[in-house]
Amino acid sequence: MEGMNETEANNTTVTVIPVSPRMRSLFDINYNLGVIYVLIITLLSITGVAGNSAILYVMKKELQVKGLARLLMINMALADLFVTGIANPMCIIGAFTGMHIMRWGSWLCISVASLCLTACICVFFNIVNITVNRWILICFTNAYDKIYNKTSIIVLCVACWLIGFGVEVPNFIGWGDHTFDEKTHQCTWDRNADRSYTVLVTAGFITVPLVLILFCNMSMIKRIWDVKRNIHGYKASYSKSVIATLKTMILLNLYLKEEQRQVLHTVEKLTIIQSPNDVIKFWLMRGFSGC
């Protein structure tokens, strides 16, 4: 019996259940990749928080920074702080924990994913507003004051947040969903939940505004180059006119000097006139000599 029990014990097999990559951290999957990923996200977070904080500080302290566009800058900086100050650090935590982050509560992952998508869309549309604002100022200067005022700028700022929330709402009503992304190891909106929703977000709320940004920037560059070329043309014509004026002034100066010399010569001759006959002889000589 003891021999049989020993044999059975030796023949016992242990089944190893593979652990899903979602349950493993990025460091367990690829340590070097995890280090690089965390370093990059950390650098982006620090840079983003510092940069956006500097924008808010400058807008508050430097009174010479005026204009309606400053409100758009403040709105963009606030939205981007949510991304760089909250969403990015959660990406770092996700790289260390993997799917185990869900043990803290699914509400945490859903909250981070919702905040990330909403803030990212808000930042993106703020960039669109700032670009269009500069485009109208540079290319349609006369129409700028008719379009932009304090009320319209506030409406645009609020609209950026409403668009961000509007893009996120379908994830709560069954059209889309939230998930822990296996590739990026972060909580985000589920791109595979519904293809139509994914197409709407990527095409309607990312691609189309991106095309608008590119169009506005290209138009501004063209406008700047046209103005620069006109300035160079004006400078060339101005230089020619200055040179022509200088030549005229030089010739006029020479002419006046010659006239002055002729007058002095005439006065000298008048001083030797002693009688009426001398006057007649003088004018006859002047007429024939041309001096």
C-alpha positions in Angstrom: 0.0 0.0 0.0 2.8 2.3 0.9 4.4 1.6 -2.5 1.2 2.2 -4.4 0.5 5.5 -2.5 4.0 6.6 -3.2 3.6 5.8 -6.9 0.3 7.6 -7.1 1.8 10.6 -5.4 4.6 10.6 -7.9 2.2 10.4 -10.8 0.1 13.4 -9.6 -0.1 16.1 -12.3 -0.5 19.8 -11.5 -2.5 21.8 -14.0 -1.1 25.3 -14.6 -3.8 27.9 -15.5 -2.3 30.6 -17.8 -2.7 34.1 -16.5 -4.2 36.5 -18.9 -2.0 39.4 -19.9 -4.7 41.7 -18.5 -4.0 40.3 -15.1 -0.3 40.8 -15.4 1.5 44.1 -15.1 3.4 45.6 -18.0 6.6 44.8 -16.1 5.7 41.1 -16.0 5.1 41.1 -19.8 8.2 43.1 -20.8 10.3 44.7 -18.1 12.3 47.0 -20.4 9.2 48.2 -22.1 7.6 48.9 -18.8 10.5 51.0 -17.6 10.5 53.0 -20.9 6.7 53.5 -20.8 6.7 54.7 -17.2 9.6 57.1 -17.8 7.9 58.6 -20.8 4.5 59.0 -19.1 6.2 60.4 -16.0 8.1 63.0 -18.1 4.9 63.9 -20.0 3.0 64.3 -16.7 5.6 66.5 -15.1 6.0 68.6 -18.2 2.3 68.9 -18.7 1.5 69.9 -15.1 4.4 72.4 -15.0 3.5 73.9 -18.4 -0.2 74.2 -17.8 0.4 75.7 -14.3 2.8 78.2 -15.8 0.1 79.2 -18.4 -2.5 79.7 -15.6 0.1 81.7 -13.5 1.0 84.0 -16.4 -2.6 84.6 -17.3 -3.4 85.6 -13.7 -0.3 87.6 -12.9 0.7 89.3 -16.1 -1.9 92.0 -16.7 -0.3 92.9 -20.1 -1.4 89.5 -21.5 -4.8 90.7 -22.6 -7.3 89.7 -25.3 -10.2 87.4 -25.5 -8.1 84.4 -26.6 -6.6 84.3 -23.0 -9.9 82.7 -21.9 -9.5 79.9 -24.4 -5.9 79.4 -23.2 -7.1 79.2 -19.5 -9.8 76.7 -20.5 -7.4 74.5 -22.4 -4.8 74.6 -19.5 -7.5 73.5 -17.0 -8.7 70.7 -19.2 -5.2 69.5 -19.9 -4.4 69.5 -16.2 -7.0 66.7 -15.8 -5.1 64.7 -18.4 -1.6 65.3 -17.2 -2.4 65.4 -13.5 -4.8 62.6 -13.1 -5.2 60.4 -16.2 -1.4 60.0 -16.9 -0.5 59.1 -13.3 -3.3 56.4 -13.4 -1.6 55.0 -16.6 1.6 54.6 -14.5 -0.4 52.8 -11.8 -2.0 50.6 -14.5 1.5 49.7 -15.8 2.4 48.4 -12.3 -0.9 46.7 -11.4 -2.4 45.5 -14.7 -6.0 44.4 -14.4 -5.6 44.1 -10.7 -6.5 47.8 -10.6 -10.1 46.6 -10.9 -9.8 45.2 -7.4 -9.9 48.7 -6.1 -13.3 49.0 -7.6 -14.6 49.1 -11.2 -15.8 52.6 -10.4 -12.2 53.8 -10.3 -11.4 52.5 -13.8 -14.6 53.9 -15.2 -14.0 57.3 -13.6 -10.5 57.6 -14.9 -11.6 56.4 -18.4 -14.5 59.0 -18.4 -12.3 61.8 -17.2 -9.6 61.0 -19.8 -11.9 60.9 -22.8 -13.9 64.0 -21.7 -10.7 66.1 -20.9 -8.9 65.0 -24.1 -11.9 66.0 -26.3 -12.2 69.3 -24.4 -8.5 70.0 -24.9 -8.6 69.1 -28.6 -11.6 71.4 -29.3 -9.9 74.2 -27.3 -7.0 73.9 -29.7 -9.5 74.1 -32.6 -11.0 77.3 -31.1 -7.6 78.9 -30.5 -6.5 78.1 -34.1 -9.7 79.4 -35.7 -9.5 82.5 -33.5 -5.9 83.2 -34.7 -7.0 82.4 -38.3 -9.8 84.9 -38.3 -7.6 87.6 -36.6 -4.8 87.2 -39.3 -6.8 86.4 -42.4 -10.1 88.3 -41.7 -9.1 91.1 -39.4 -12.1 93.3 -40.0 -14.5 90.5 -39.1 -12.7 89.6 -35.8 -14.4 92.1 -33.5 -17.8 91.2 -35.0 -17.4 87.5 -34.3 -15.5 87.5 -31.0 -16.6 89.2 -27.8 -16.6 88.1 -24.1 -20.0 86.4 -24.4 -19.0 84.4 -27.5 -15.7 83.3 -26.0 -17.5 82.1 -22.8 -19.9 80.1 -25.0 -17.1 78.5 -26.9 -15.3 77.5 -23.6 -18.5 75.9 -22.2 -19.2 74.3 -25.6 -15.8 72.5 -25.4 -16.8 70.8 -22.1 -20.3 70.0 -23.3 -18.8 68.3 -26.4 -16.4 66.3 -24.2 -19.3 65.2 -22.0 -21.5 64.5 -25.0 -18.8 62.2 -26.5 -18.5 60.3 -23.2 -22.3 59.8 -22.5 -22.8 56.9 -25.0 -20.4 54.8 -22.9 -22.9 54.9 -20.1 -26.0 54.1 -22.2 -24.8 51.0 -24.0 -23.5 52.4 -27.2 -19.9 52.3 -26.1 -18.2 51.0 -23.0 -15.2 51.4 -20.7 -12.4 48.8 -20.4 -8.8 48.2 -19.2 -6.8 48.4 -22.4 -4.4 45.5 -22.7 -2.1 47.3 -25.1 -1.7 50.6 -23.2 -2.4 49.2 -19.7 -4.8 51.9 -18.8 -8.5 52.5 -18.2 -10.1 54.0 -21.3 -13.1 53.8 -23.6 -13.6 50.5 -25.3 -12.9 50.9 -29.0 -14.2 47.4 -29.7 -17.5 47.8 -27.9 -19.3 49.3 -30.9 -17.7 50.1 -34.2 -20.1 52.8 -35.2 -19.3 54.7 -32.0 -15.6 54.3 -32.6 -16.0 55.6 -36.1 -18.0 58.6 -34.9 -15.4 59.5 -32.3 -12.3 59.0 -34.5 -13.8 60.5 -37.7 -16.2 63.1 -36.4 -14.5 64.4 -33.3 -10.8 63.9 -34.1 -10.2 63.7 -37.9 -12.5 66.5 -39.0 -11.3 69.0 -36.4 -7.7 68.0 -37.2 -8.3 68.8 -40.9 -9.7 72.2 -39.9 -6.6 72.9 -37.8 -4.3 72.0 -40.7 -6.4 74.2 -43.1 -6.3 77.2 -40.7 -2.6 76.9 -40.1 -1.8 76.6 -43.8 -4.0 79.6 -44.6 -2.2 81.7 -41.9 1.2 80.7 -43.3 0.1 81.7 -46.8 -1.3 85.0 -45.5 2.0 85.8 -43.7 4.1 85.0 -46.7 1.9 87.2 -48.9 2.2 90.1 -46.5 5.9 89.5 -46.3 6.2 89.5 -50.0 4.2 92.7 -50.3 6.4 94.4 -47.7 9.5 93.4 -49.7 8.0 94.8 -52.8 7.0 98.0 -51.0 10.6 98.3 -49.7 12.0 97.9 -53.2 9.7 100.5 -54.7 10.4 102.8 -51.7 14.2 102.4 -52.2 13.8 103.3 -55.9 11.7 106.4 -55.0 14.2 107.5 -52.4 17.1 107.1 -54.9 15.2 109.1 -57.5 14.4 111.8 -55.0 18.1 112.0 -54.0 19.2 112.3 -57.6 16.6 115.1 -58.1 17.8 116.9 -55.0 21.4 116.6 -56.1 20.6 118.0 -59.6 18.5 120.7 -58.1 21.3 121.6 -55.7 23.8 121.8 -58.6 21.4 123.9 -60.6 20.9 126.3 -57.7 24.6 126.6 -57.2 25.1 127.3 -60.9 22.3 130.0 -60.7 24.0 131.4 -57.7 27.3 131.6 -59.5 25.6 133.3 -62.5 23.9 135.8 -60.2 27.3 136.7 -58.5 28.9 137.0 -61.9 26.1 139.3 -63.0 26.5 141.4 -59.9 30.2 141.7 -60.5 29.6 142.9 -64.0 27.0 145.4 -62.8 29.5 146.9 -60.5 31.6 148.1 -63.4 28.7 149.8 -65.2 29.3 153.6 -65.2 26.9 154.9 -67.9 23.7 154.1 -69.8 25.9 152.9 -72.7 27.5 150.4 -70.5 24.1 149.0 -69.5 23.2 148.5 -73.2 26.5 146.9 -73.9 26.1 144.6 -70.9 22.7 143.2 -71.9 23.8 142.9 -75.5 26.8 140.8 -74.4 24.6 138.8 -72.1 22.1 138.0 -74.8 24.7 136.8 -77.3 26.9 135.0 -74.8 24.0 133.3 -72.9 25.6 134.0 -69.5 
